[in-house]
Amino acid sequence: VSHCAGVGEPLSIERARMMFALRINILAKGYSGISEETLRKIISAFNKSCIPEIPSQGTVEASGDLAPLSHLAAGIKIFENK
């Protein structure tokens, strides 16, 4: 089960990469409860340019980031399993 419900043209690689970098920055602050191991896996995916395709539209949450972030997380999960 996933919140990957985005639609529309995918974000450019540059925007998707920026979104990825911003998420790493927030998680690295240590307030989310993410494990260091998981954060290292995310950083590894970023450093290897494993940037998932993220649709430009399709938010399900009032904050506007649930759908795009779910696509980002799904891409990380795929990377992790390879």
C-alpha positions in Angstrom: 0.0 0.0 0.0 1.4 3.4 -1.0 0.5 7.0 -1.3 2.2 7.1 -4.8 -0.7 8.8 -6.4 1.0 11.5 -8.4 0.1 12.4 -11.9 1.3 14.7 -14.6 4.7 15.2 -16.2 7.6 14.1 -14.1 9.7 16.7 -12.4 13.0 17.5 -14.1 16.0 15.5 -12.8 17.3 18.7 -11.3 14.1 19.4 -9.3 13.8 15.7 -8.2 17.5 15.8 -7.1 16.9 19.0 -5.2 13.9 17.5 -3.5 16.0 14.5 -2.6 18.8 16.7 -1.2 16.4 18.7 0.9 14.9 15.5 2.4 18.3 14.3 3.3 19.1 17.6 4.9 15.9 17.5 7.0 16.4 13.8 8.0 20.1 14.4 8.9 19.1 16.9 11.6 18.0 14.0 13.7 14.4 15.0 14.7 12.6 12.4 12.7 13.6 9.2 14.4 15.2 7.8 11.3 18.0 5.3 11.9 21.5 6.2 10.9 21.6 3.0 8.7 18.5 4.1 6.8 19.8 7.6 6.3 23.1 6.2 5.0 21.2 4.1 2.4 19.3 7.3 1.3 22.6 9.2 1.0 24.1 6.3 -1.0 21.2 6.3 -3.4 21.6 10.1 -3.8 25.3 9.9 -4.3 24.9 7.2 -7.0 22.3 9.4 -8.8 19.5 7.0 -8.3 16.9 9.7 -8.6 13.3 8.4 -8.9 10.8 9.7 -11.3 8.4 12.0 -9.4 5.2 13.2 -10.9 4.6 17.0 -10.9 1.0 16.8 -9.6 -1.1 14.8 -7.3 -0.9 15.7 -3.6 -3.1 13.9 -1.1 -2.2 15.9 2.0 -2.8 19.5 3.0 0.9 20.2 3.3 1.3 19.2 -0.4 4.2 16.8 0.0 2.7 13.4 0.7 2.4 12.1 -2.9 5.8 13.5 -4.1 7.6 12.2 -1.1 6.0 8.8 -1.4 7.3 8.5 -4.9 10.8 9.5 -3.6 10.6 6.9 -0.8 9.4 4.2 -3.3 12.4 4.9 -5.5 14.7 4.5 -2.5 13.1 1.2 -1.6 13.7 -0.1 -5.1 17.3 1.0 -4.9 17.7 -0.7 -1.5 16.5 -4.0 -2.9 19.0 -4.1 -5.8 
